[in-house]
Amino acid sequence: MKVLSYIFLLTMSIFETTSGRSACDGYIKPRYPYCGIAADCYYQGLSLLHVGQEQCKLTELGKPGFLKFRAGRCPRDKPKCRKTR
């Protein structure tokens, strides 16, 4: 019986990881704002995890990521980055 439960859990985890969902999706609780700084734009995130999630999505899409992260609000000398879906 234990063997069957392990096989079931293994099968479910395989289906979950190959279901087409992004590994970057998930709920992010807003905390302290962070700015993702890219070469030509800024991304304002609700927290460091939020900016990291956006970085993960950019990596999945094969787009260039952020050069660095900075605590606080983004400056306004560059436009906002488009949010990935």
Backbone as XML, in Angstrom:
<?xml version="1.0"?>
<chain id="A" units="angstrom">
  <residue number="1" name="MET">
    <atom name="N" x="0.811" y="-1.189" z="0.000"/>
    <atom name="CA" x="0.000" y="0.000" z="0.000"/>
    <atom name="C" x="0.863" y="1.266" z="0.000"/>
  </residue>
  <residue number="2" name="LYS">
    <atom name="N" x="1.964" y="1.235" z="0.751"/>
    <atom name="CA" x="2.856" y="2.394" z="0.770"/>
    <atom name="C" x="3.473" y="2.629" z="-0.611"/>
  </residue>
  <residue number="3" name="VAL">
    <atom name="N" x="3.780" y="1.540" z="-1.296"/>
    <atom name="CA" x="4.372" y="1.654" z="-2.623"/>
    <atom name="C" x="3.396" y="2.336" z="-3.578"/>
  </residue>
  <residue number="4" name="LEU">
    <atom name="N" x="2.134" y="1.963" z="-3.502"/>
    <atom name="CA" x="1.126" y="2.594" z="-4.363"/>
    <atom name="C" x="0.982" y="4.082" z="-4.058"/>
  </residue>
  <residue number="5" name="SER">
    <atom name="N" x="1.034" y="4.452" z="-2.795"/>
    <atom name="CA" x="0.915" y="5.876" z="-2.452"/>
    <atom name="C" x="2.131" y="6.662" z="-2.944"/>
  </residue>
  <residue number="6" name="TYR">
    <atom name="N" x="3.330" y="6.072" z="-2.884"/>
    <atom name="CA" x="4.519" y="6.743" z="-3.415"/>
    <atom name="C" x="4.439" y="6.901" z="-4.933"/>
  </residue>
  <residue number="7" name="ILE">
    <atom name="N" x="3.959" y="5.860" z="-5.603"/>
    <atom name="CA" x="3.799" y="5.938" z="-7.067"/>
    <atom name="C" x="2.779" y="7.005" z="-7.423"/>
  </residue>
  <residue number="8" name="PHE">
    <atom name="N" x="1.686" y="7.068" z="-6.664"/>
    <atom name="CA" x="0.666" y="8.083" z="-6.909"/>
    <atom name="C" x="1.236" y="9.492" z="-6.716"/>
  </residue>
  <residue number="9" name="LEU">
    <atom name="N" x="1.958" y="9.717" z="-5.631"/>
    <atom name="CA" x="2.542" y="11.040" z="-5.376"/>
    <atom name="C" x="3.571" y="11.407" z="-6.449"/>
  </residue>
  <residue number="10" name="LEU">
    <atom name="N" x="4.361" y="10.458" z="-6.878"/>
    <atom name="CA" x="5.337" y="10.707" z="-7.929"/>
    <atom name="C" x="4.652" y="11.072" z="-9.239"/>
  </residue>
  <residue number="11" name="THR">
    <atom name="N" x="3.605" y="10.348" z="-9.574"/>
    <atom name="CA" x="2.856" y="10.625" z="-10.798"/>
    <atom name="C" x="2.213" y="12.007" z="-10.744"/>
  </residue>
  <residue number="12" name="MET">
    <atom name="N" x="1.631" y="12.361" z="-9.610"/>
    <atom name="CA" x="0.992" y="13.678" z="-9.476"/>
    <atom name="C" x="2.012" y="14.801" z="-9.571"/>
  </residue>
  <residue number="13" name="SER">
    <atom name="N" x="3.176" y="14.614" z="-9.006"/>
    <atom name="CA" x="4.192" y="15.669" z="-9.080"/>
    <atom name="C" x="4.710" y="15.820" z="-10.503"/>
  </residue>
  <residue number="14" name="ILE">
    <atom name="N" x="4.817" y="14.735" z="-11.244"/>
    <atom name="CA" x="5.245" y="14.818" z="-12.650"/>
    <atom name="C" x="4.201" y="15.567" z="-13.466"/>
  </residue>
  <residue number="15" name="PHE">
    <atom name="N" x="2.921" y="15.255" z="-13.267"/>
    <atom name="CA" x="1.872" y="15.950" z="-14.001"/>
    <atom name="C" x="1.829" y="17.430" z="-13.639"/>
  </residue>
  <residue number="16" name="GLU">
    <atom name="N" x="2.066" y="17.738" z="-12.385"/>
    <atom name="CA" x="2.036" y="19.133" z="-11.950"/>
    <atom name="C" x="3.163" y="19.943" z="-12.576"/>
  </residue>
  <residue number="17" name="THR">
    <atom name="N" x="4.344" y="19.364" z="-12.702"/>
    <atom name="CA" x="5.480" y="20.106" z="-13.259"/>
    <atom name="C" x="5.433" y="20.174" z="-14.773"/>
  </residue>
  <residue number="18" name="THR">
    <atom name="N" x="4.679" y="19.287" z="-15.417"/>
    <atom name="CA" x="4.608" y="19.302" z="-16.882"/>
    <atom name="C" x="3.256" y="19.760" z="-17.393"/>
  </residue>
  <residue number="19" name="SER">
    <atom name="N" x="2.462" y="20.405" z="-16.554"/>
    <atom name="CA" x="1.110" y="20.797" z="-16.942"/>
    <atom name="C" x="1.075" y="22.067" z="-17.779"/>
  </residue>
  <residue number="20" name="GLY">
    <atom name="N" x="2.211" y="22.666" z="-18.078"/>
    <atom name="CA" x="2.245" y="23.872" z="-18.890"/>
    <atom name="C" x="2.215" y="25.151" z="-18.083"/>
  </residue>
  <residue number="21" name="ARG">
    <atom name="N" x="2.065" y="25.055" z="-16.795"/>
    <atom name="CA" x="2.080" y="26.249" z="-15.952"/>
    <atom name="C" x="3.503" y="26.720" z="-15.767"/>
  </residue>
  <residue number="22" name="SER">
    <atom name="N" x="3.630" y="28.002" z="-15.584"/>
    <atom name="CA" x="4.946" y="28.586" z="-15.354"/>
    <atom name="C" x="5.432" y="28.250" z="-13.949"/>
  </residue>
  <residue number="23" name="ALA">
    <atom name="N" x="6.699" y="27.986" z="-13.832"/>
    <atom name="CA" x="7.284" y="27.754" z="-12.513"/>
    <atom name="C" x="7.388" y="29.051" z="-11.728"/>
  </residue>
  <residue number="24" name="CYS">
    <atom name="N" x="7.162" y="30.156" z="-12.390"/>
    <atom name="CA" x="7.309" y="31.471" z="-11.758"/>
    <atom name="C" x="6.014" y="31.981" z="-11.136"/>
  </residue>
  <residue number="25" name="ASP">
    <atom name="N" x="4.893" y="31.351" z="-11.413"/>
    <atom name="CA" x="3.616" y="31.825" z="-10.895"/>
    <atom name="C" x="3.499" y="31.555" z="-9.407"/>
  </residue>
  <residue number="26" name="GLY">
    <atom name="N" x="2.741" y="32.390" z="-8.750"/>
    <atom name="CA" x="2.509" y="32.208" z="-7.322"/>
    <atom name="C" x="2.065" y="33.519" z="-6.699"/>
  </residue>
  <residue number="27" name="TYR">
    <atom name="N" x="1.480" y="33.406" z="-5.530"/>
    <atom name="CA" x="1.009" y="34.587" z="-4.824"/>
    <atom name="C" x="2.172" y="35.274" z="-4.128"/>
  </residue>
  <residue number="28" name="ILE">
    <atom name="N" x="2.273" y="36.575" z="-4.301"/>
    <atom name="CA" x="3.305" y="37.375" z="-3.646"/>
    <atom name="C" x="2.608" y="38.397" z="-2.756"/>
  </residue>
  <residue number="29" name="LYS">
    <atom name="N" x="2.904" y="38.359" z="-1.470"/>
    <atom name="CA" x="2.332" y="39.319" z="-0.531"/>
    <atom name="C" x="3.096" y="40.637" z="-0.634"/>
  </residue>
  <residue number="30" name="PRO">
    <atom name="N" x="2.382" y="41.744" z="-0.840"/>
    <atom name="CA" x="3.059" y="43.045" z="-0.913"/>
    <atom name="C" x="3.748" y="43.380" z="0.409"/>
  </residue>
  <residue number="31" name="ARG">
    <atom name="N" x="4.997" y="43.804" z="0.308"/>
    <atom name="CA" x="5.737" y="44.195" z="1.508"/>
    <atom name="C" x="6.343" y="45.563" z="1.279"/>
  </residue>
  <residue number="32" name="TYR">
    <atom name="N" x="7.602" y="45.596" z="0.978"/>
    <atom name="CA" x="8.300" y="46.853" z="0.739"/>
    <atom name="C" x="8.593" y="46.931" z="-0.754"/>
  </residue>
  <residue number="33" name="PRO">
    <atom name="N" x="8.311" y="48.067" z="-1.404"/>
    <atom name="CA" x="8.497" y="48.163" z="-2.857"/>
    <atom name="C" x="9.959" y="48.034" z="-3.273"/>
  </residue>
  <residue number="34" name="TYR">
    <atom name="N" x="10.168" y="47.384" z="-4.411"/>
    <atom name="CA" x="11.493" y="47.215" z="-5.007"/>
    <atom name="C" x="11.418" y="47.580" z="-6.471"/>
  </residue>
  <residue number="35" name="CYS">
    <atom name="N" x="12.535" y="48.004" z="-7.008"/>
    <atom name="CA" x="12.638" y="48.404" z="-8.401"/>
    <atom name="C" x="13.589" y="47.452" z="-9.127"/>
  </residue>
  <residue number="36" name="GLY">
    <atom name="N" x="13.126" y="46.902" z="-10.246"/>
    <atom name="CA" x="13.983" y="46.107" z="-11.109"/>
    <atom name="C" x="14.521" y="47.003" z="-12.202"/>
  </residue>
  <residue number="37" name="ILE">
    <atom name="N" x="15.831" y="47.142" z="-12.282"/>
    <atom name="CA" x="16.438" y="48.081" z="-13.220"/>
    <atom name="C" x="16.954" y="47.307" z="-14.430"/>
  </residue>
  <residue number="38" name="ALA">
    <atom name="N" x="16.366" y="47.586" z="-15.592"/>
    <atom name="CA" x="16.794" y="46.982" z="-16.855"/>
    <atom name="C" x="17.558" y="48.034" z="-17.653"/>
  </residue>
  <residue number="39" name="ALA">
    <atom name="N" x="18.060" y="47.647" z="-18.800"/>
    <atom name="CA" x="18.866" y="48.558" z="-19.604"/>
    <atom name="C" x="18.068" y="49.762" z="-20.094"/>
  </residue>
  <residue number="40" name="ASP">
    <atom name="N" x="16.803" y="49.552" z="-20.456"/>
    <atom name="CA" x="16.035" y="50.645" z="-21.053"/>
    <atom name="C" x="14.728" y="50.966" z="-20.337"/>
  </residue>
  <residue number="41" name="CYS">
    <atom name="N" x="14.475" y="50.323" z="-19.191"/>
    <atom name="CA" x="13.228" y="50.588" z="-18.469"/>
    <atom name="C" x="13.357" y="50.175" z="-17.006"/>
  </residue>
  <residue number="42" name="TYR">
    <atom name="N" x="12.335" y="50.503" z="-16.227"/>
    <atom name="CA" x="12.260" y="50.132" z="-14.816"/>
    <atom name="C" x="11.004" y="49.304" z="-14.588"/>
  </residue>
  <residue number="43" name="TYR">
    <atom name="N" x="11.095" y="48.349" z="-13.662"/>
    <atom name="CA" x="9.922" y="47.562" z="-13.274"/>
    <atom name="C" x="9.683" y="47.771" z="-11.788"/>
  </residue>
  <residue number="44" name="GLN">
    <atom name="N" x="8.534" y="48.331" z="-11.439"/>
    <atom name="CA" x="8.190" y="48.579" z="-10.039"/>
    <atom name="C" x="7.454" y="47.368" z="-9.490"/>
  </residue>
  <residue number="45" name="GLY">
    <atom name="N" x="8.038" y="46.735" z="-8.492"/>
    <atom name="CA" x="7.425" y="45.565" z="-7.869"/>
    <atom name="C" x="6.913" y="45.870" z="-6.488"/>
  </residue>
  <residue number="46" name="LEU">
    <atom name="N" x="5.955" y="45.050" z="-6.033"/>
    <atom name="CA" x="5.372" y="45.234" z="-4.714"/>
    <atom name="C" x="6.311" y="44.774" z="-3.602"/>
  </residue>
  <residue number="47" name="SER">
    <atom name="N" x="7.263" y="43.908" z="-3.944"/>
    <atom name="CA" x="8.252" y="43.421" z="-2.995"/>
    <atom name="C" x="9.418" y="42.849" z="-3.795"/>
  </residue>
  <residue number="48" name="LEU">
    <atom name="N" x="10.482" y="42.468" z="-3.110"/>
    <atom name="CA" x="11.626" y="41.863" z="-3.786"/>
    <atom name="C" x="11.221" y="40.548" z="-4.448"/>
  </residue>
  <residue number="49" name="LEU">
    <atom name="N" x="10.346" y="39.781" z="-3.807"/>
    <atom name="CA" x="9.880" y="38.533" z="-4.405"/>
    <atom name="C" x="9.085" y="38.784" z="-5.683"/>
  </residue>
  <residue number="50" name="HIS">
    <atom name="N" x="8.331" y="39.861" z="-5.716"/>
    <atom name="CA" x="7.553" y="40.218" z="-6.903"/>
    <atom name="C" x="8.477" y="40.537" z="-8.082"/>
  </residue>
  <residue number="51" name="VAL">
    <atom name="N" x="9.529" y="41.294" z="-7.833"/>
    <atom name="CA" x="10.498" y="41.622" z="-8.876"/>
    <atom name="C" x="11.251" y="40.354" z="-9.304"/>
  </residue>
  <residue number="52" name="GLY">
    <atom name="N" x="11.552" y="39.491" z="-8.347"/>
    <atom name="CA" x="12.203" y="38.227" z="-8.666"/>
    <atom name="C" x="11.322" y="37.324" z="-9.511"/>
  </residue>
  <residue number="53" name="GLN">
    <atom name="N" x="10.020" y="37.348" z="-9.258"/>
    <atom name="CA" x="9.077" y="36.569" z="-10.053"/>
    <atom name="C" x="9.048" y="37.079" z="-11.498"/>
  </residue>
  <residue number="54" name="GLU">
    <atom name="N" x="9.087" y="38.383" z="-11.660"/>
    <atom name="CA" x="9.115" y="38.963" z="-13.005"/>
    <atom name="C" x="10.414" y="38.595" z="-13.720"/>
  </residue>
  <residue number="55" name="GLN">
    <atom name="N" x="11.518" y="38.592" z="-12.991"/>
    <atom name="CA" x="12.817" y="38.179" z="-13.539"/>
    <atom name="C" x="12.749" y="36.729" z="-14.025"/>
  </residue>
  <residue number="56" name="CYS">
    <atom name="N" x="12.113" y="35.884" z="-13.249"/>
    <atom name="CA" x="11.957" y="34.475" z="-13.609"/>
    <atom name="C" x="11.154" y="34.334" z="-14.903"/>
  </residue>
  <residue number="57" name="LYS">
    <atom name="N" x="10.074" y="35.098" z="-15.029"/>
    <atom name="CA" x="9.251" y="35.041" z="-16.238"/>
    <atom name="C" x="10.036" y="35.521" z="-17.457"/>
  </residue>
  <residue number="58" name="LEU">
    <atom name="N" x="10.828" y="36.572" z="-17.283"/>
    <atom name="CA" x="11.660" y="37.054" z="-18.392"/>
    <atom name="C" x="12.654" y="35.981" z="-18.836"/>
  </residue>
  <residue number="59" name="THR">
    <atom name="N" x="13.239" y="35.290" z="-17.881"/>
    <atom name="CA" x="14.187" y="34.221" z="-18.182"/>
    <atom name="C" x="13.505" y="33.087" z="-18.938"/>
  </residue>
  <residue number="60" name="GLU">
    <atom name="N" x="12.280" y="32.726" z="-18.509"/>
    <atom name="CA" x="11.528" y="31.681" z="-19.202"/>
    <atom name="C" x="11.241" y="32.049" z="-20.650"/>
  </residue>
  <residue number="61" name="LEU">
    <atom name="N" x="10.989" y="33.339" z="-20.898"/>
    <atom name="CA" x="10.678" y="33.800" z="-22.248"/>
    <atom name="C" x="11.924" y="34.064" z="-23.085"/>
  </residue>
  <residue number="62" name="GLY">
    <atom name="N" x="13.099" y="33.940" z="-22.483"/>
    <atom name="CA" x="14.345" y="34.170" z="-23.206"/>
    <atom name="C" x="14.663" y="35.639" z="-23.426"/>
  </residue>
  <residue number="63" name="LYS">
    <atom name="N" x="14.068" y="36.504" z="-22.624"/>
    <atom name="CA" x="14.316" y="37.943" z="-22.730"/>
    <atom name="C" x="15.383" y="38.349" z="-21.725"/>
  </residue>
  <residue number="64" name="PRO">
    <atom name="N" x="16.068" y="39.459" z="-21.979"/>
    <atom name="CA" x="17.078" y="39.903" z="-21.011"/>
    <atom name="C" x="16.417" y="40.328" z="-19.703"/>
  </residue>
  <residue number="65" name="GLY">
    <atom name="N" x="17.062" y="39.992" z="-18.605"/>
    <atom name="CA" x="16.508" y="40.294" z="-17.294"/>
    <atom name="C" x="16.958" y="41.643" z="-16.772"/>
  </residue>
  <residue number="66" name="PHE">
    <atom name="N" x="16.741" y="41.833" z="-15.492"/>
    <atom name="CA" x="17.117" y="43.082" z="-14.851"/>
    <atom name="C" x="18.609" y="43.086" z="-14.553"/>
  </residue>
  <residue number="67" name="LEU">
    <atom name="N" x="19.199" y="44.263" z="-14.632"/>
    <atom name="CA" x="20.615" y="44.407" z="-14.340"/>
    <atom name="C" x="20.865" y="44.386" z="-12.836"/>
  </residue>
  <residue number="68" name="LYS">
    <atom name="N" x="19.950" y="45.009" z="-12.082"/>
    <atom name="CA" x="20.058" y="44.994" z="-10.621"/>
    <atom name="C" x="18.714" y="45.342" z="-10.008"/>
  </residue>
  <residue number="69" name="PHE">
    <atom name="N" x="18.601" y="45.099" z="-8.709"/>
    <atom name="CA" x="17.407" y="45.423" z="-7.935"/>
    <atom name="C" x="17.754" y="46.516" z="-6.938"/>
  </residue>
  <residue number="70" name="ARG">
    <atom name="N" x="16.766" y="47.368" z="-6.665"/>
    <atom name="CA" x="16.984" y="48.461" z="-5.726"/>
    <atom name="C" x="15.752" y="48.611" z="-4.845"/>
  </residue>
  <residue number="71" name="ALA">
    <atom name="N" x="15.946" y="48.765" z="-3.552"/>
    <atom name="CA" x="14.825" y="48.961" z="-2.635"/>
    <atom name="C" x="14.194" y="50.335" z="-2.870"/>
  </residue>
  <residue number="72" name="GLY">
    <atom name="N" x="12.885" y="50.390" z="-2.741"/>
    <atom name="CA" x="12.174" y="51.655" z="-2.885"/>
    <atom name="C" x="11.537" y="51.826" z="-4.255"/>
  </residue>
  <residue number="73" name="ARG">
    <atom name="N" x="11.071" y="53.010" z="-4.484"/>
    <atom name="CA" x="10.409" y="53.341" z="-5.753"/>
    <atom name="C" x="11.438" y="53.533" z="-6.862"/>
  </residue>
  <residue number="74" name="CYS">
    <atom name="N" x="10.977" y="53.302" z="-8.096"/>
    <atom name="CA" x="11.855" y="53.475" z="-9.259"/>
    <atom name="C" x="11.985" y="54.953" z="-9.614"/>
  </residue>
  <residue number="75" name="PRO">
    <atom name="N" x="13.139" y="55.348" z="-10.149"/>
    <atom name="CA" x="13.265" y="56.701" z="-10.682"/>
    <atom name="C" x="12.357" y="56.866" z="-11.906"/>
  </residue>
  <residue number="76" name="ARG">
    <atom name="N" x="12.208" y="58.073" z="-12.373"/>
    <atom name="CA" x="11.287" y="58.325" z="-13.478"/>
    <atom name="C" x="11.993" y="58.783" z="-14.751"/>
  </residue>
  <residue number="77" name="ASP">
    <atom name="N" x="13.303" y="58.558" z="-14.853"/>
    <atom name="CA" x="14.015" y="59.011" z="-16.048"/>
    <atom name="C" x="13.937" y="58.014" z="-17.202"/>
  </residue>
  <residue number="78" name="LYS">
    <atom name="N" x="13.404" y="56.808" z="-16.951"/>
    <atom name="CA" x="13.176" y="55.810" z="-17.998"/>
    <atom name="C" x="11.719" y="55.368" z="-17.933"/>
  </residue>
  <residue number="79" name="PRO">
    <atom name="N" x="11.192" y="54.816" z="-19.014"/>
    <atom name="CA" x="9.799" y="54.342" z="-18.964"/>
    <atom name="C" x="9.666" y="53.056" z="-18.138"/>
  </residue>
  <residue number="80" name="LYS">
    <atom name="N" x="8.427" y="52.710" z="-17.810"/>
    <atom name="CA" x="8.145" y="51.464" z="-17.101"/>
    <atom name="C" x="8.302" y="50.288" z="-18.060"/>
  </residue>
  <residue number="81" name="CYS">
    <atom name="N" x="8.795" y="49.169" z="-17.556"/>
    <atom name="CA" x="8.889" y="47.944" z="-18.356"/>
    <atom name="C" x="7.486" y="47.346" z="-18.521"/>
  </residue>
  <residue number="82" name="ARG">
    <atom name="N" x="7.275" y="46.677" z="-19.626"/>
    <atom name="CA" x="6.013" y="45.970" z="-19.823"/>
    <atom name="C" x="5.990" y="44.733" z="-18.945"/>
  </residue>
  <residue number="83" name="LYS">
    <atom name="N" x="4.850" y="44.471" z="-18.337"/>
    <atom name="CA" x="4.692" y="43.294" z="-17.484"/>
    <atom name="C" x="4.514" y="42.061" z="-18.364"/>
  </residue>
  <residue number="84" name="THR">
    <atom name="N" x="5.213" y="40.994" z="-18.031"/>
    <atom name="CA" x="5.061" y="39.743" z="-18.768"/>
    <atom name="C" x="3.799" y="39.041" z="-18.317"/>
  </residue>
  <residue number="85" name="ARG">
    <atom name="N" x="3.287" y="38.189" z="-19.148"/>
    <atom name="CA" x="2.036" y="37.466" z="-18.802"/>
    <atom name="C" x="2.321" y="36.054" z="-18.467"/>
  </residue>
</chain>
